[in-house]
Amino acid sequence: MLKIKHLATLVCCTFAANSYALTILPDPENSAGYIVSKTDLQTAEQAKTADPMYQIWAQALETRSNTIVEAIIPGLDANPENVKRVERVFPQYEWDFLTQMAAPEYTYTRFLRAIGKFPAFCGEYTDGRDSDAICKKSIVTAFAHFSQETGGHIAKDNVSDNPLALEEWQQALVHVREMGWSEGQSGYTTGCGQNDWQNARWPCATGQGYFGRGAKQLSYHFNYGAFSEVMFDGDATVLLNNPGLVADSWLNLASAIWFFLTPQAPKPAMLHVIDRTWTPSQRESDAGIGYGFGTTINVINGGIECGEQNKDKGQPVNRIRYWEGLANHYQIPVESDEKNTCWQQTPYGSLNLNGATDVLYTNWDGNWKYYSDRPGGYSFECELVGFQTAYSALVAGDYEKCVTNFYGSHANWPQVRVVDSIDPEIPTEPPVGGVAAWDSAKVYNTGDKVSYKGAIYEAKWWSQGNEPTQGDPWKLVSGEATVPTNPDPLPSTPVESPVVTEPEPTPPSSDFSIWQAGVTQAKTGDKVTHNGKCFVAKNNPGVWETPTQSNWFWDEVNCQ
């Protein structure tokens, strides 16, 4: 247990209906840093993710050991229960029926192993929902998208290229590697080697190509790294160093199952659209987004396939044809409130979520709001955001990594170390006249009073660590000041510091640009200064959203 004498700073914060105490102390091992307790961070994280959907999402992404997965064989009694369900509702002969054109790397055994990795896919529902029906609908939905992403797309009457006269929805999984690419080619390395958090977390391997592979056509190093972490107990390097495994092993289908189960907030997981665990928010309903196959298109590729302008576009038209053909063949019921199309939907990437209170996010980013009562004005917190970051709310331990800036993703963030527990010793000096004793680690603002060595002092402006008898931010209110035994020499003509209500602003560093309305083109992450305050842009404010305070487009931050 770590004990810090006379250094306790207790900062109380409120999150909706939840409140917690955050203790921020100077780090005794690093004069430039601070410590916080693991318990405080866990309490904060729990308060920010109290909605039950966070637990549901996390459970959907739980995985089995690869040792168990690689022992799965069709018909084996020891197969996991969700695999047995797949064998029952979609047996080998159905797989063969839909994969007559498929690349040999795709097999029924690998399909079962991919599903076996994720217990939630074709899992058991205990609340009255039909587990078998949801399983079958999930598989058919996946094959409709497989047919578009990796299918042959050969007309039934093209006898030379399609001698079996297969329907296009029977032509899934033809491609295991992106057309025009082969192993040994270095490519899709955009962003590799840059000094950023994506390379810190998912470093590219020399000579490797991160082109599309597998049923989902997984592409780019950050997707390979994230998928590798799920498949290999947090180890991103396995697939970054050997991306060919996504084509040549059961991972070629597991990548698609992983995507099927993963929410990309505000987009839901496709499984939760199908099983109706997800309920559309009011903002989504107003944008035409509801239940049905069409929403799974929006989840996958809504930016270029959904909306009125894409009504007759080839990709969504194909997906819908394949879904309707498969659903008809397998007698998949379509409810009255389900729509197969997404032309009537606003693409997820174009949703205006400003002010939405019922939309959940799944990524952590530093909270850049200014806190006058915390060291340096920093929050020492992270908040949920609607864009990809280095830290996921669905991954255990990522909130702590976000607060400590583990991957260096927060510029100018304080140095933070997490300790198991903190046992601050309460100052032994008694209060004077009901005024609490001065605490060297506490942040004091203008007007705050403290007692020190029998006298009472009042803060003239923001102060932390300044001994009251030394003057500067403190003035004597009552009692007699105790002169230090070895005082620092004072200037011959003391100058009284002006009384101010706020600390003098620190000039912004050179990476802040001056905001000019109608001129400054701000995009997400840009830093600007306006009227003596500093801001970081989010949600691409453009040229007209003038920064005045923290809101949908701006976070007010410390100017240091």
Buried (B, 14 or more C-beta within 10 A) or exposed (E): EBEBEBBBBEBEBEBEEEEBEBBBBBBBEEEEBBBBBEBBBEBBBBBBBEEEBBEBBBEBBEBBEBEBBBBBEBEEEEBBEBBBBBBEBBEBEBBEEBBEBBBEBBBBBBBBBBBBBBBBBBBEBEEEEEBBBBBBBBBBBBBBBBBBBBBBEBEEEEEEEBEEEBBBBBBBBBBBBBEEBEEEEBEBBEBBEEEEBBBBBBBBBEEBBBBBBBBBBBBBBBBBBBBBBBBBEEEBBBBBBBBBBBBBBBBBBBBBBBBBBBBBBBBBBBBBBBBEBBEBBEBBEEBBBBBBBBBBBBBBBBEEBBBEEBEEBEBBBBBBBBBBBBBEBBEBEBEEEBBBBBBBBBBBEEBEBEEBEEBBBBBBBBBBBBBEBBBBBBBBBBBBBBEBBBBBBBBEEBBBBBBBBBBEBBEBBBEBBBBEEBEBEEBEBEEBEEBBBBBBBBBBBBEBBBBBBEBBBBBBBBBBEBBBBEBEBBBBBBBEBEEEEEEEEEEEEEEEEEEEEEBEEEEBEEEBBEBEEEEBEBEEEBBBBBEEBBBBBBBEBEEEBBBEEBBEBBBBBBBB
